[in-house]
Amino acid sequence: MVSDGGESSEQAGAFTEESAGAVLREACASAGLDSAGVELLRLGSNAVYRLSTAPVIVRIARDTNALEEMQRAVGVARWLETEDFPATRVLRDVEQPVVFGGRVVTYWENLQDETEYARLDELADLLKWLHWLEEPKSLGLPYFDPFAKVWDSLRTLDGVSDADLTFLEERAGELNKAYDRLDFVLPFGLIHGDASIGNILRSRTGQAVLIDLDGFALAPREWDLVQTALFYERFGWHTRTEYESFVHHYGFDLMNWPGYPVLADVRELMMTLWLGQQASANAKSAEEFSRRVGDIRQGGSRRNWQPF
């Protein structure tokens, strides 16, 4: 909503623990918060910090063009609160989102003192509830276009070999055509956009709460089910019992839908490209990116893929 008049997005530079920390300190000072003893929970699409002096989470977006997206996320959070839906809440009485050092910052209530994820059956329950809601038009939710993200990610890959880039572009083209032929069977409407076990936390009161509201959009509901199926079927990150509990509670098994393999291929490509965007600055990401590209190219097992 506002900018501090500092660096432009073009001047923001690399997104590192050091640069994000500088933005954090400025953002906390502006909001009257103490950044002493802050804990960095995650450095990925966002730098996520937990303050030690107040029950507050501060999120700093990696994408310097994320202002509009964060405005939507704040609007979604406030709307879900009016619906009594168990989702992360924005901090009250703080103007947001704001921009410092070319980065978009938002402030959220801290749900827990130690990170604890909820269960897959609870994720299914929340998704089923969410998919029944009718979003207000005032939110201005966009239509979800996975290949807009894919092609944008390919354009911004840095430090990737020409051979890998050519392969990924060809893979994207093939999947784009296959995706356009899909016959979706679930209703079109509101989705979370990044629904996985990593985005459902247990609050201090024991309630399962949906977090990371940046990707809310309008799309076939299959998109909110594919990560759980993919994590189980290809990666082995969920057990059969856990996956069956998800299916039972949501009421639909995506893996029985003929379009599942294509949707799973698209999602794993998106996950791989996300890592590729960090490869030039992060050795661990570069190693994992290389492993994933090799497995996709050779039809190898995904069981060695590591979660990020």
Secondary structure, DSSP 8 states (H G I E B T S, - for coil): -EE-S---GGG-----HHHHHHHHHHHHHHHT---TT-EEEEESSEEEEE-SSSSEEEEEES-TT-HHHHHHHHHHHHHHHHTT--B--B-TTS--SEEETTEEEEEEE---SS--B--HHHHHHHHHHHHH----GGG---B--HHHHHHHHHHT--S--HHHHHHHHHHHHHHHHHHHT----S-EEEE-SS-SGGGEEE-TTS-EEE---TT-EEEEGGGGTHHHHHIIIII--S-HHHHHHHHHHHT--GGGSTTHHHHHHHHHHHHHHHHHTTTTT-HHHHHHHHHHHHHHHHT--STT----
